[in-house]
Amino acid sequence: MDFRDCPAKAHPCWERGVGGMVDPGKYEAKMRFTKAFVELALHEPVDKVTIGQIVDTVGKSRKTFYYHFVDKTDLIRWLFRYDIACELERYFHKEDLVFHAEGDDERFVELPFYARNIAPDGTIDNAIFFEIFSSSLEKHRDYYRRLFSYVGADTLDNYLHRIYTPCIKDDIWYLIDRELSFIDGVDAGIVRRKLMQNAAVDFLADFYTGAFVSRVIMRIHDERENRNMFDIAPFENVIHESLQLMIAKHVGSLR
């Protein structure tokens, strides 16, 4: 199944992106190392692949590798960011994209990793983002399956939690502020400050990010016939739909 034939093609923001933000030529040297790593990771455990093997495969020196990447974990994270950035820039306007994640350095902030699509009614409709996220992993399914089988402190799994939890948290605050704007006679600032004093928003962000990432990882490990990643994405917007209903009900109780 080609990504362009996926169900989200009917989505209103499909192919509205301006493109051009991610220049493949700019990253040609980096891509030689990432391609070598992917090939090596398909034939032996990810944690066993060494930088020595990578540079030998490329035919470059360790010094050249370290010019482009801090270490192997850095390479893995950069390749994920590059893959998803190439897709996001095709389908979203730049102002809808999220570029900066806490802990990133300048090599990462030019690569978007999230998009927030605000529907005409002001709600968040992120079905297209989940479609793009899933398709990015589907393109290199065997490689990502092996990555998500690797357990350790610097896993891609942990990295996804770290960069996407703040995005979901920002979505939650957006939805809270939206609901507060509908209520007359309530000081939105006071309510917001009260909400910031408890752990509810942090919990929801952690919970929904964990649900999203875990579901994707489980699906990428599913080896049954025809169980690709494309058909799960449209339904992932239940995350935002659920949050919208929950927040509307909670904030509505203040009326």
C-alpha positions as CSV (number, residue, x, y, z in Angstrom):
1,M,0.0,0.0,0.0
2,D,1.4,3.4,-1.0
3,F,1.3,6.2,1.6
4,R,-0.5,8.4,-0.9
5,D,-3.4,6.0,-1.0
6,C,-4.0,6.0,2.8
7,P,-7.4,7.0,4.2
8,A,-6.2,10.3,5.5
9,K,-5.8,11.5,1.9
10,A,-9.3,12.9,2.3
11,H,-8.2,15.0,5.2
12,P,-8.5,18.8,4.6
13,C,-4.9,19.5,5.2
14,W,-3.6,16.7,3.0
15,E,-0.8,18.0,0.7
16,R,-1.3,21.6,1.8
17,G,2.3,21.8,3.0
18,V,4.7,24.2,1.2
19,G,7.7,21.8,1.2
20,G,11.3,22.7,0.8
21,M,12.2,23.0,4.5
22,V,14.2,19.7,4.5
23,D,16.9,19.7,1.9
24,P,18.2,16.2,1.3
25,G,21.4,17.4,-0.3
26,K,22.3,19.2,2.9
27,Y,22.3,15.9,4.8
28,E,24.0,13.8,2.2
29,A,27.1,13.1,4.4
30,K,24.9,12.2,7.4
31,M,22.8,9.9,5.4
32,R,25.8,7.8,4.4
33,F,26.4,7.0,8.0
34,T,22.7,6.4,8.8
35,K,22.2,4.1,5.8
36,A,25.2,2.1,6.8
37,F,23.8,1.8,10.4
38,V,20.4,0.7,9.2
39,E,22.0,-2.0,7.0
40,L,24.1,-3.3,9.9
41,A,21.2,-3.2,12.3
42,L,19.2,-5.4,10.1
43,H,21.7,-8.2,10.5
44,E,22.8,-8.0,14.1
45,P,21.5,-6.7,17.4
46,V,21.3,-2.9,17.5
47,D,23.4,-2.7,20.7
48,K,26.1,-4.8,19.0
49,V,26.6,-2.5,16.0
50,T,29.7,-0.4,16.6
51,I,30.9,2.9,15.3
52,G,33.9,1.1,13.9
53,Q,31.6,-1.1,11.8
54,I,29.7,2.0,10.6
55,V,32.8,4.0,9.5
56,D,34.3,0.9,7.9
57,T,31.1,0.4,5.9
58,V,31.1,4.0,4.7
59,G,34.8,4.2,4.2
60,K,35.3,7.2,6.4
61,S,37.2,7.9,9.5
62,R,35.9,8.0,13.1
63,K,36.7,11.7,13.1
64,T,34.3,12.3,10.2
65,F,31.6,10.3,12.1
66,Y,32.0,12.4,15.2
67,Y,31.8,15.6,13.2
68,H,28.3,14.6,12.3
69,F,27.1,12.7,15.3
70,V,27.9,12.6,19.0
71,D,27.4,8.8,19.2
72,K,25.3,6.0,17.9
73,T,22.3,7.1,20.0
74,D,22.5,10.5,18.4
75,L,22.5,9.0,15.0
76,I,19.4,6.9,15.8
77,R,17.5,10.0,17.0
78,W,18.6,12.2,14.1
79,L,17.5,9.6,11.5
80,F,14.0,9.4,13.1
81,R,13.8,13.2,13.1
82,Y,14.9,13.4,9.5
83,D,12.4,10.7,8.4
84,I,9.4,12.2,10.0
85,A,10.4,15.8,9.1
86,C,10.5,14.9,5.4
87,E,6.9,13.8,5.6
88,L,5.6,16.5,7.8
89,E,6.9,19.3,5.6
90,R,5.0,17.9,2.7
91,Y,1.6,18.0,4.3
92,F,1.7,20.9,6.8
93,H,2.4,24.6,6.8
94,K,5.5,25.6,8.7
95,E,3.5,27.5,11.3
96,D,1.6,24.2,12.2
97,L,4.8,22.3,12.9
98,V,6.8,21.8,16.2
99,F,10.5,22.0,15.8
100,H,12.0,22.3,19.2
101,A,12.1,19.5,21.9
102,E,13.6,20.0,25.3
103,G,17.2,18.8,25.2
104,D,17.7,19.3,21.5
105,D,20.7,21.0,20.0
106,E,20.9,23.1,16.8
107,R,21.2,20.0,14.6
108,F,17.7,18.8,15.6
109,V,15.7,22.0,15.9
110,E,15.6,22.5,12.1
111,L,13.7,19.1,11.8
112,P,10.0,19.2,12.7
113,F,8.7,16.2,14.6
114,Y,5.1,17.1,15.5
115,A,2.2,19.0,14.0
116,R,-0.9,20.5,15.6
117,N,-3.8,20.8,13.2
118,I,-6.5,23.1,14.5
119,A,-9.9,22.3,13.0
120,P,-12.3,25.1,11.9
121,D,-14.3,24.6,15.2
122,G,-11.1,25.2,17.2
123,T,-10.6,21.5,18.3
124,I,-7.5,19.6,17.5
125,D,-7.8,17.1,14.6
126,N,-4.4,15.3,14.5
127,A,-5.4,12.2,12.5
128,I,-3.1,13.3,9.7
129,F,-0.1,13.6,12.1
130,F,-0.6,10.0,13.3
131,E,-0.9,8.9,9.7
132,I,2.4,10.5,8.9
133,F,4.1,9.2,12.0
134,S,3.0,5.7,11.3
135,S,4.0,5.9,7.6
136,S,7.5,7.1,8.6
137,L,8.0,3.9,10.7
138,E,6.4,1.7,8.1
139,K,8.9,2.6,5.5
140,H,11.7,1.0,7.5
141,R,9.6,-1.4,9.5
142,D,12.2,-4.1,10.0
143,Y,14.8,-1.5,11.2
144,Y,12.4,0.1,13.7
145,R,11.2,-3.3,14.9
146,R,14.8,-4.1,15.9
147,L,15.2,-0.7,17.5
148,F,12.2,-1.1,19.6
149,S,13.4,-4.5,20.7
150,Y,16.5,-2.9,22.2
151,V,16.2,-2.1,25.9
152,G,18.3,0.5,27.5
153,A,18.5,4.1,28.9
154,D,19.0,5.7,25.6
155,T,16.4,3.8,23.5
156,L,14.3,5.4,20.8
157,D,11.3,4.5,22.9
158,N,12.5,6.7,25.7
159,Y,13.3,9.5,23.2
160,L,9.8,9.4,21.7
161,H,8.3,9.8,25.2
162,R,10.6,12.7,26.0
163,I,9.8,14.7,22.9
164,Y,6.1,14.0,22.5
165,T,4.9,14.3,26.1
166,P,5.5,18.1,26.1
167,C,3.6,18.3,22.8
168,I,0.5,16.5,24.2
169,K,0.8,18.7,27.3
170,D,0.7,21.8,25.1
171,D,-2.4,20.4,23.3
172,I,-4.1,19.8,26.7
173,W,-3.5,23.4,27.7
174,Y,-4.7,24.6,24.4
175,L,-8.0,22.6,24.9
176,I,-8.3,23.9,28.5
177,D,-7.9,27.5,27.4
178,R,-10.4,26.9,24.6
179,E,-13.0,25.6,27.0
180,L,-12.4,28.4,29.5
181,S,-13.1,30.9,26.8
182,F,-16.7,29.6,26.5
183,I,-17.4,30.3,30.2
184,D,-18.8,33.7,31.3
185,G,-18.1,35.0,34.7
186,V,-15.1,32.8,35.4
187,D,-11.6,34.1,35.8
188,A,-9.7,31.9,33.4
189,G,-6.4,32.9,34.8
190,I,-7.3,31.8,38.3
191,V,-8.6,28.4,37.0
192,R,-5.5,27.9,35.0
193,R,-3.3,28.6,37.9
194,K,-5.2,26.1,40.1
195,L,-4.9,23.5,37.4
196,M,-1.1,24.1,37.2
197,Q,-0.8,23.4,41.0
198,N,-1.9,19.7,40.7
199,A,-0.5,16.9,38.7
200,A,-3.5,16.2,36.5
201,V,-2.2,17.8,33.3
202,D,1.2,16.1,33.6
203,F,-0.5,12.8,34.3
204,L,-2.8,13.1,31.2
205,A,0.2,14.1,29.0
206,D,2.2,11.1,30.3
207,F,-0.7,8.7,30.0
208,Y,-1.8,9.6,26.4
209,T,1.8,9.8,25.1
210,G,2.5,6.4,26.6
211,A,-0.7,5.0,25.1
212,F,0.2,6.3,21.6
213,V,3.9,5.2,21.6
214,S,3.1,1.8,23.1
215,R,0.4,1.1,20.6
216,V,2.7,2.0,17.7
217,I,5.5,-0.2,19.1
218,M,3.1,-3.1,19.6
219,R,1.9,-2.8,16.0
220,I,5.3,-2.5,14.5
221,H,6.2,-5.9,16.1
222,D,3.0,-7.5,14.8
223,E,4.1,-9.8,12.0
224,R,0.7,-11.1,10.9
225,E,0.0,-10.7,7.2
226,N,-1.4,-7.3,6.2
227,R,-0.8,-5.9,9.6
228,N,1.0,-2.7,8.4
229,M,1.1,0.6,10.1
230,F,-1.2,2.6,7.8
231,D,-4.6,1.4,9.0
232,I,-4.0,2.4,12.7
233,A,-3.3,6.0,12.2
234,P,-6.8,7.5,11.5
235,F,-8.1,6.1,14.7
236,E,-5.3,7.5,16.8
237,N,-7.0,10.9,16.9
238,V,-9.2,9.3,19.6
239,I,-6.4,10.7,21.9
240,H,-7.4,14.3,21.1
241,E,-11.1,13.5,20.8
242,S,-11.0,11.9,24.3
243,L,-9.0,14.8,25.7
244,Q,-11.5,17.3,24.3
245,L,-14.5,15.5,25.8
246,M,-12.8,15.1,29.1
247,I,-11.7,18.7,29.4
248,A,-15.0,20.1,28.2
249,K,-16.8,18.0,30.8
250,H,-14.4,19.0,33.6
251,V,-14.2,22.7,32.7
252,G,-18.0,22.8,32.1
253,S,-18.6,21.9,35.7
254,L,-17.3,25.4,36.6
255,R,-20.3,27.0,34.9
